[in-house]
Amino acid sequence: MQNTTITFKDLSISEKVLAVLEKNSFITPTPIQEKVIPLGITGKDIIGIAQTGTGKTLGFGVPMIERILTNPDGRGLIILPTRELAIQVDETIRKIGYELGIRTAVLIGGDSMFRQVKTIKNGPDIVIATPGRLIDHLQQGNIKLDRVTTLVLDEADHMFDIGFAPQIKEIMKKVPKNRQTLLFSATMPHEIATLAVEHMQLPLRIEMAPAGTSSANVEQEIIVVSRGSKFNLLVKLLGETDPGRPVLVFSRTKHGAKDIAHDLRNIGITAVEIHSNRTLGQRREALEGFKKHTYRVLVATDIAARGIDVKDIGLVVNYDLPEQTADYVHRIGRTGRGGKFGKAVSFATPDQKYDILAIERLIKKTIAIKSHEGAVMGARAEKRPSYRGGFRRSSSRPSYAPRTSSGFGAKPSYGPRTASHVGARSYSGSRSHAGARTSPAGARPGGFKRSGPRTSSGFGAKPSYGPRSGSIGGSSSFRTGGFRKSR
Ligand code: AMP
């Protein structure tokens, strides 16, 4: 993540923003920041192929903040798939923006609509929203997007995976055509390429690693295990892992997540679960507890886990393989961050051979495969054509040995900042923070006291709720045979 020669000073960032970055100890840009920030500041449309943990939030956050500082009537809109990610992105943006007078609003499902309307009325400069909830606000006339100057689509592939395509298309119709669009995605499926062609202006593609590449700092391993032996195997892995480092476990279903966490607690392991059946408050508590090491293990579903940025996760366990192959990359990207070493172990049942093949194709790597006692393998293996050229267990390979390898708003604008958006409360307004951004001459006459409603310009509407939003060992014979894909 570190680059030894370039600093943020080399990236065309204004003195004001540089000072705040420095104050927050952001000195050396990550590779994606190094590329995206200077281009983003020039107003170009950008497609960033980047995984979580690469520093992409400041990659788009810094240009967005710069643009608002230059044009205080403009607004930033960040669309992303999950509540957790929204909260995290908001934290990062506020670290830099708050001191500069930039105000944010987070519009996510599961949170009070009423409270969100209030924050919209305050006239935020930047709205961070999940698609479903933003549509709710739009439909109720709470917010208008006609002053959006920078639009960010974060984790775009995930938004499509979870079915937000219709909402995204709807939102694209409501933002001004003349805007900057920054799109970030870990992978680049066809739908996203199409979206880019239709809605972006000659976007520059910035790819730090081939789409789907998984972190180099993560040791990956697959263990073939029967369904009934997964829990014992998990317990064994926990026993082998540094107790000081948090462990993230992925379950395919909410019920599975709940059961795994419950069973771990029953044997005295501090564990908590996070999935969409839990309230926002419960999810926040779980995440905070996990960050503070109150819970050693966090069991999550893919959707709930998207925004998790917890430092120092030592082990990621895919208790179930992901439903969407691309999620494999997102999952294991939770460990091996910040230059630290991490491990990702995936449990595969004997019938999931083709799922493994799909993952290996995506990451363009072979993953070490072991098997766990109780995994039924072998018989069928002889009957089907060999997989990937036939993985015969060679006599030289011991069993179990790794096989290497502004305007958001719906009411008239308020506040001095804008003149008037008929029918819409935009998310701008006045501001008066000492040390706040200085407006360009004439842009904001008179310095803005942030008193009274700070609406006006950009984002602003009624309640609707919720988004729609044993012993490890065995042979590598898993690869030798043909296993049916059971899904
Ligand atoms: P992100 O990929 O944006 O979620 O960022 C992942 C983590 O890296 C966050 O905890 C950031 O605070 C941190 N981070 C981002 N950029 C930098 C940087 N240039 N220097 C140090 N840490 C950073």
Residues whose N, C-alpha, C, O or C-beta is under 5 A from the ligand:
A	BS01	AMP	S25 F26 T28 P29 T30 Q51 T52 G53 T54 G55 K56 T57 L58 D309
